Amino acid sequence: MLRVRLVSDRNLVEHAVAHNLNVWKEVWSCSTEPDRYAAGEFIAPGPYVDEQDLPYGSRRNADEFYAATGKRPGGRLSYDIYLVPRWIETKNAHEAGKEQAPPYDVTDGRDICLRIRGGNMLGGRFVGNTVRVTSAEIQAAMSEG
């Protein structure tokens, strides 16, 4: 797995709580536009803080998150997104109607773009800055193991 660590000037957990937002990530080939309604081009779990999923936008969930991570409300957090570098479709990948990423290999020369965003059913939202991970950076990370 490749880990990409993002840092924000804003504590996204507190921002989510203040505006009742859910938080998620988008990962896509930089040569295309992200499709917010598809399962995604890549298998990329996250965002996580200290291996903990970000909580849904409620104070109770945030308090449980802080207790599990030992972090403090208002403190600066870093957010990890993990990217599975290669995916080979298995014969049951489309079983039970679940949408899966198509086969891919991130070492094929493409740049990968990532961002964190949030929203709710009432139209509240935020979109973080897009981070570009170049093919050269991916190659270097893969060779380091």
C-alpha positions, 0 to 999 in steps of 0.5 A, spaced: 500 500 500 502 507 498 500 512 503 499 519 502 499 524 508 495 530 507 495 536 512 490 541 513 490 548 516 483 546 518 481 541 523 476 537 518 473 533 524 471 540 528 469 543 521 464 537 520 461 537 527 460 544 526 456 543 519 454 536 520 458 534 514 460 527 512 468 527 510 470 522 504 476 522 499 476 522 492 482 519 488 483 519 480 488 519 474 489 526 474 488 526 466 481 525 467 475 528 472 473 525 478 466 521 478 463 523 484 458 518 483 462 512 481 465 507 486 472 510 484 478 508 479 482 506 484 482 502 491 484 507 496 481 507 503 481 513 507 482 518 510 484 516 516 487 519 522 492 514 526 488 509 523 481 511 525 476 513 520 474 520 520 467 520 524 460 522 521 459 530 523 456 529 530 459 531 537 458 524 540 462 521 534 467 526 534 468 525 542 469 518 541 474 519 535 478 524 540 478 518 545 480 513 540 486 517 537 488 521 543 488 527 539 484 534 542 479 538 539 481 544 535 488 540 534 492 540 527 491 533 524 494 529 518 490 525 514 492 518 511 489 515 504 492 509 502 492 507 495 492 499 493 498 500 487 495 494 483 488 491 482 487 485 478 480 484 477 477 477 480 472 473 477 467 475 482 469 482 482 462 484 480 458 479 485 452 481 488 452 488 484 457 491 488 461 496 484 469 495 484 474 498 481 477 496 474 484 493 474 489 498 474 497 499 476 499 505 478 506 504 476 504 505 468 506 512 468 500 516 470 499 521 476 494 520 481 490 526 484 487 526 491 483 530 495 478 530 501 471 533 501 465 533 505 458 534 505 451 533 507 444 531 504 442 539 505 447 541 500 452 543 505 459 542 503 467 543 502 472 541 497 479 540 499 485 542 495 487 537 490 494 534 491 498 531 485 502 525 486 507 524 480 508 518 476 516 519 478 514 520 486 509 513 485 515 510 482 520 512 487 515 510 493 514 503 490 522 502 489 523 504 496 518 498 498 
